[in-house]
């Protein structure tokens, strides 16, 4: 009888540990999703309307295509 109680207690502790880890991972994923990363490299341009900064015209010396650097 004690063996069954011990096995049930171990199974319950494992289930509680799994639940705790699952909730902590969900919290961590939510924090990562809320983090706003910086703009991409200067040589990488976003399509029109997707950039947080608007420009009046082309910037001298900047190429819209090419490789880094």
Buried (B, 14 or more C-beta within 10 A) or exposed (E): EEEEEEEEEEEEEEEEEEEEEEEEEEEEEEEEEEEEEEEEEEEEBEEEEEEEEEEEEEEEEEEEEEEEE
